[in-house]
Amino acid sequence: MNLKIRLTILSFLEFAIWGAYLTSMSRYLETAGLSAQIPYFFSIQGIVSLFMPALMGIVADRWLEARKVLSLCQMLAGLAMLGVACYGNAAGHSASFAIIFSLYTLSLSFYMPTIALSNSVAFAALEGAGQDTVKAFPPIRVFGTVGFIITMLIVDWSGLQDKPWQFAVSGCLSLVMALYALTLPAMPIDKSKPATSLYEALGLKAFSLFRDRRMAIFFIFSILLGSALQITNGYANPFIRSFGADEAFADTFGVNHANTLISLSQVSETLCFLLIPFFLKRFGIKVVMLTSMMAWVLRFALFAVGDPGFPGVILLMLSMIVYGIAFDFFNISGSLFVDQETDINIRSSAQGLFMMMNNGLGAAIGMLLAGKVVNHFTHPEMIDGNFYTLGNWSACWWIFSSYILVVAVLFALFFNYKHNPQKSAAE
């Protein structure tokens, strides 16, 4: 089979595993009586991302080739996720937080490293085949998002959004991935390369960048903006579902197929990726980052005023569309900025630090604080045998929107960057 097709399947499976539960897990947690604990399930993703990818990366660098580490991690992640599904099914509406959270954390601890490992396997295979990774990899990676969207839709249309079997879909795909990874080209360990320490792998070497005032400010704002990354993954589905308690919205498409509506966000993310090179060259990192922040402001504000009926659903759809700008213009552009502004000797560490500030600390802290806001303004309630999270959702979204607006104003004031279009064009 053609190498690019094989790597496309790898990327598809990698993110299909995640899409099976990430945006619908909150719906199940509602029915399991764990709605107040939703922020813990999303914040743990950021916490394990601080160290597990680095640890597994060191194992792949020193002792076991990457495809085998990838296979082992996927197998353990899949088995633990199947444990979540089986226990959740047996526990019904009164699941133990300690048990289900422990199994979920175990699965996530082994899944999160596979994102970087699958990239490493793909890069090594492309380089071994004499391919230009810059040109060859992006079309392959796009199918990761396609996989994410497809499993979102499968879980939605098979009626699993509020059931633990969505985790079984993810777990089974992980086991398929574990077997498939072993069929990929070998990536021999280079014993001649200097061993990467945990200190370096975690990006701690790049903390020297904090001596540069501009980079220090950039990383601080990476935490502040990163706090928004998981909020709608955690709460968009229960929010849209909450309208089902109102007879006026009970039969609307959005209430019954929230995952399908939310999947527009991932479609937008894929398309907006193509806009980044133009915007970076034309306007520079400061304008691009501010554009991302204002998109987050709109994302939350549109949630505050939208509903699944007509014309309110148009506002929700617009919120999904601006998500692509909000996510890509921050994550991808920020990574490119770090790559361009740091010395080649600490570039990898700087990327690790950016991910730690953004997807690690920022996302974890953001979800814990967002959970306090949502739990303050909303409450779980059973109506006609269905669980809903009811209350003043609009206040929650306005608070999140206002927070990002303040972050945007502070970023505009304190982050000094003069864009040089000629230099960007040359690069």
C-alpha positions in Angstrom: 0.0 0.0 0.0 1.2 3.5 -0.8 3.0 5.1 2.2 1.0 8.3 2.2 -2.3 6.2 2.4 -0.9 4.2 5.3 0.1 7.3 7.2 -3.3 8.9 6.4 -5.0 5.9 8.0 -2.7 6.4 11.0 -3.7 10.0 11.4 -7.4 9.2 10.8 -7.3 6.6 13.6 -5.3 8.7 16.0 -7.9 11.5 16.2 -11.0 9.3 15.6 -10.2 7.8 19.0 -10.4 11.2 20.6 -13.5 12.4 18.7 -15.5 9.4 19.9 -16.0 11.0 23.4 -14.3 14.4 23.7 -17.4 16.6 22.8 -20.1 14.2 24.1 -18.5 12.9 27.3 -20.2 15.7 29.4 -23.6 14.4 28.3 -22.8 11.0 29.7 -21.4 12.4 32.9 -24.7 14.2 33.4 -26.6 10.9 33.2 -24.1 9.2 35.5 -24.7 11.9 38.2 -21.3 13.4 37.8 -22.1 16.8 36.2 -20.4 18.7 38.9 -17.2 16.8 38.2 -17.0 17.6 34.5 -14.2 20.1 34.8 -11.9 17.4 36.4 -12.3 15.1 33.4 -11.2 17.9 31.1 -8.5 19.4 33.3 -6.7 16.1 33.8 -6.0 16.1 30.0 -3.8 19.2 30.5 -2.2 17.8 33.7 -1.1 14.5 32.1 0.1 16.4 29.0 2.6 18.1 31.2 4.8 15.0 31.6 3.5 11.8 29.9 4.3 12.8 26.3 7.8 13.7 27.4 8.3 10.4 29.3 7.1 8.3 26.4 9.2 10.4 24.0 12.3 9.5 26.1 11.4 5.8 26.0 11.1 6.0 22.2 14.4 7.9 21.9 16.4 5.5 24.1 15.0 2.0 24.4 12.1 1.1 22.2 11.3 2.3 18.6 8.5 4.8 18.3 6.0 2.5 16.5 6.2 -0.1 19.3 5.8 2.6 22.0 2.9 3.9 20.1 1.3 0.5 19.9 1.9 -0.2 23.6 0.4 3.1 24.6 -2.6 2.7 22.4 -3.2 -0.8 23.8 -3.1 0.3 27.4 -5.2 3.4 26.6 -7.8 1.3 24.8 -8.1 -1.3 27.6 -8.6 1.4 30.2 -11.2 3.1 28.1 -13.1 -0.2 27.7 -12.9 -0.4 31.5 -14.6 3.0 31.6 -17.4 1.8 29.3 -18.0 -1.5 31.1 -18.0 0.1 34.6 -20.2 3.0 33.4 -22.7 0.6 31.9 -22.8 -1.5 35.2 -23.1 1.6 37.4 -26.0 3.2 35.6 -27.0 6.6 37.0 -24.9 6.3 40.2 -21.3 5.9 39.0 -18.5 6.3 41.5 -16.4 9.4 40.6 -13.2 7.8 42.0 -13.5 4.6 39.9 -14.5 6.1 36.6 -12.1 9.1 36.9 -9.2 6.7 37.8 -9.9 4.5 34.7 -10.3 7.6 32.5 -7.1 9.2 33.8 -5.2 5.9 33.2 -6.4 5.8 29.6 -5.7 9.5 28.9 -2.2 9.1 30.4 -1.3 6.7 27.7 -3.3 8.2 24.9 -1.9 11.8 25.1 1.7 10.7 24.3 0.4 9.0 21.1 -0.3 12.3 19.4 3.4 13.2 19.3 4.4 9.6 18.8 2.2 9.2 15.7 3.7 12.4 14.3 7.2 11.1 14.9 6.4 7.8 13.2 4.9 9.7 10.2 7.9 12.1 9.9 10.4 9.3 10.1 8.6 7.3 7.5 8.3 10.2 5.1 11.9 11.2 5.5 13.0 7.5 5.0 11.1 7.6 1.7 12.8 10.8 0.7 9.6 12.9 1.0 9.5 16.6 2.0 7.7 16.5 5.3 6.6 20.2 5.1 4.7 19.5 1.9 3.7 15.9 2.5 2.5 15.9 6.1 -0.2 18.6 6.2 -2.6 16.7 3.8 -2.1 13.6 5.9 -2.8 15.4 9.2 -6.0 16.9 7.8 -7.5 13.4 7.8 -7.0 13.3 11.5 -9.6 16.0 11.9 -11.8 14.1 9.4 -11.5 11.0 11.7 -12.4 13.2 14.7 -15.5 14.5 12.9 -16.7 11.1 11.7 -16.6 9.4 15.2 -18.4 12.5 16.6 -21.1 11.9 14.0 -21.2 8.1 14.6 -21.6 8.6 18.4 -24.3 11.2 17.7 -26.4 9.3 15.2 -26.1 5.9 17.0 -27.6 7.5 20.1 -24.5 7.2 22.3 -24.0 10.8 23.3 -25.4 10.2 26.8 -24.2 6.6 27.2 -20.9 5.0 28.3 -20.6 3.0 25.1 -19.0 6.1 23.4 -15.9 5.1 25.4 -16.1 1.6 24.0 -16.0 3.1 20.5 -12.8 4.9 21.5 -11.3 1.9 23.2 -11.9 -0.4 20.3 -10.3 2.1 17.9 -7.3 2.3 20.2 -6.8 -1.5 20.0 -7.1 -1.3 16.2 -4.5 1.4 16.2 -2.2 -0.7 18.5 -2.2 -3.5 15.9 -2.0 -1.1 12.9 1.0 0.8 14.4 3.1 -2.4 14.3 2.7 -2.6 10.5 4.2 0.8 9.9 7.9 1.3 8.8 10.4 0.8 11.5 12.0 3.8 13.1 15.4 2.6 14.4 16.8 4.1 17.6 19.9 6.3 16.8 22.3 5.4 19.6 24.8 8.1 18.4 22.4 10.9 19.2 22.8 12.6 22.7 20.2 11.2 25.1 17.3 13.6 25.7 16.9 14.3 29.5 13.4 14.6 31.1 14.5 18.3 31.8 14.9 18.9 28.1 11.9 16.9 27.0 9.6 18.8 29.3 10.8 22.0 27.7 12.3 23.3 30.9 15.5 24.2 29.2 13.5 26.9 27.4 12.6 28.7 30.7 15.7 30.8 29.9 13.4 32.6 27.4 11.7 34.2 30.3 14.7 36.5 30.6 13.4 38.0 27.3 10.6 40.3 28.3 8.6 39.9 25.0 8.8 36.1 25.1 7.9 36.0 28.8 4.8 38.1 28.1 4.0 35.8 25.2 4.2 32.7 27.3 2.1 34.3 30.1 -0.6 35.1 27.6 -0.4 31.5 26.3 -1.6 30.4 29.7 -4.3 33.1 29.9 -5.7 32.3 26.4 -5.1 28.5 26.8 -7.6 28.6 29.6 -10.3 28.9 26.9 -9.3 25.8 24.9 -11.4 23.1 26.6 -14.4 25.1 27.8 -16.7 24.5 24.9 -15.4 20.9 24.5 -16.6 20.3 28.1 -19.8 22.4 28.1 -21.2 23.0 24.6 -23.0 19.7 24.4 -24.8 19.9 27.8 -25.6 23.5 27.1 -27.3 22.8 23.8 -29.0 19.7 25.3 -30.4 21.8 28.2 -32.8 23.5 25.8 -34.5 20.1 25.5 -36.2 20.8 28.8 -38.2 23.6 27.1 -41.0 22.3 24.9 -40.3 25.0 22.4 -36.9 23.5 21.6 -37.3 19.8 22.6 -37.7 18.6 19.0 -35.1 20.8 17.4 -32.2 19.3 15.4 -29.6 20.9 17.7 -31.0 19.4 20.9 -31.2 15.9 19.4 -28.0 16.0 17.5 -25.7 18.4 19.4 -22.6 16.6 18.3 -23.4 17.1 14.7 -23.9 20.8 15.3 -20.7 21.0 17.2 -18.8 19.2 14.5 -19.0 22.4 12.4 -16.3 23.7 14.7 -13.9 21.0 13.5 -14.8 21.6 9.9 -14.0 25.3 10.4 -10.8 24.4 12.1 -9.6 22.4 9.0 -10.5 25.2 6.6 -9.1 28.1 8.7 -5.7 26.3 8.8 -5.3 27.4 5.2 -5.6 31.1 6.1 -2.7 31.2 8.6 0.2 31.7 6.1 -1.5 34.7 4.5 -2.5 36.3 7.7 0.9 35.8 9.3 2.8 37.3 6.4 0.4 40.2 5.9 -0.3 41.2 9.5 2.2 39.6 11.8 1.8 37.5 15.0 0.3 40.3 17.2 -2.6 41.0 14.9 -3.1 37.2 14.3 -3.2 36.5 18.1 -5.6 39.4 18.7 -7.8 38.1 15.9 -7.8 34.7 17.7 -8.7 36.4 21.0 -11.6 38.3 19.4 -12.8 35.1 17.8 -12.9 33.5 21.3 -14.9 36.5 22.5 -17.4 36.0 19.7 -17.4 32.2 20.2 -18.6 32.6 23.8 -20.9 35.6 23.1 -22.8 33.8 20.4 -23.3 30.9 22.7 -24.8 33.4 25.2 -27.4 34.7 22.8 -28.0 31.7 20.6 -30.5 28.7 20.9 -31.3 25.6 18.9 -34.5 27.2 17.4 -34.7 29.5 14.4 -33.2 32.0 14.1 -31.1 31.4 17.3 -29.5 28.3 15.7 -27.8 30.6 13.2 -26.0 32.3 16.0 -24.8 28.9 17.3 -23.6 27.9 13.8 -21.7 31.2 13.6 -20.1 30.3 16.9 -19.0 27.0 15.5 -17.6 28.8 12.4 -15.5 31.3 14.3 -14.0 28.5 16.4 -11.6 27.7 13.5 -10.1 31.1 13.7 -10.1 31.1 17.5 -8.2 27.8 17.7 -5.9 27.8 14.7 -4.8 31.4 14.9 -3.6 30.9 18.4 -2.3 27.3 18.5 -0.7 27.1 15.1 0.4 30.7 14.7 1.8 30.7 18.3 3.8 27.6 17.5 5.2 29.2 14.3 6.1 32.4 16.3 8.1 30.3 18.9 9.9 28.5 16.1 10.9 31.8 14.4 11.9 33.7 17.5 14.0 31.2 19.4 17.5 30.0 18.9 17.8 26.7 17.0 19.6 25.0 20.0 16.5 25.4 22.2 13.8 25.4 19.6 12.4 22.0 20.5 12.4 22.9 24.2 10.6 26.2 23.4 7.9 24.3 21.6 7.5 22.0 24.6 7.3 25.0 26.8 4.6 26.6 24.6 2.6 23.4 24.7 3.0 23.2 28.5 1.8 26.8 29.0 -1.0 26.5 26.5 -2.5 22.9 26.4 -1.1 22.0 29.8 -1.3 24.6 32.5 -3.7 27.0 30.7 -6.2 24.3 29.7 -6.2 22.6 33.1 -6.5 25.8 35.2 -9.1 27.2 32.7 -11.4 24.2 33.0 -11.2 24.1 36.8 -12.2 27.7 37.0 -14.8 27.4 34.3 -16.3 24.5 36.2 -16.8 26.7 39.3 -18.6 29.3 37.2 -20.9 26.7 35.5 -21.6 24.9 38.8 -22.5 28.2 40.4 -25.0 29.2 37.7 -26.4 25.8 36.7 -27.7 22.6 38.4 -28.5 19.1 37.2 -32.2 18.1 37.0 -34.1 15.1 35.8 -37.3 15.9 33.7 -39.4 13.1 32.3 -36.6 10.6 32.8 -33.9 12.8 31.1 -31.0 14.6 32.7 -30.5 18.3 31.9 -28.1 20.9 33.3 -30.4 23.9 33.8 -29.8 27.4 35.0 -28.3 30.7 33.8 -26.1 29.4 31.0 -26.1 32.9 29.4 -24.3 34.3 32.4 -21.6 31.7 32.1 -20.9 32.4 28.5 -20.9 36.2 29.0 -18.3 35.7 31.9 -16.1 33.6 29.6 -16.4 36.1 26.8 -15.7 39.1 29.0 -12.6 37.3 30.4 -11.1 36.8 27.0 -11.9 40.4 26.0 -9.9 41.6 29.0 -7.0 39.3 28.0 -7.1 40.7 24.5 -6.9 44.3 25.7 -4.0 43.5 28.0 -2.2 41.6 25.2 -2.6 44.6 22.9 -1.1 46.9 25.5 1.8 44.8 26.8 2.9 42.6 23.9 5.3 44.7 21.7 5.9 43.4 18.3 6.6 45.3 15.1 5.7 43.3 12.0 8.0 43.4 9.0 6.1 42.1 5.9 9.2 42.0 3.8 11.0 39.8 6.3 8.0 37.5 6.6 7.8 37.2 2.8 11.4 36.3 2.7 11.0 33.6 5.4 
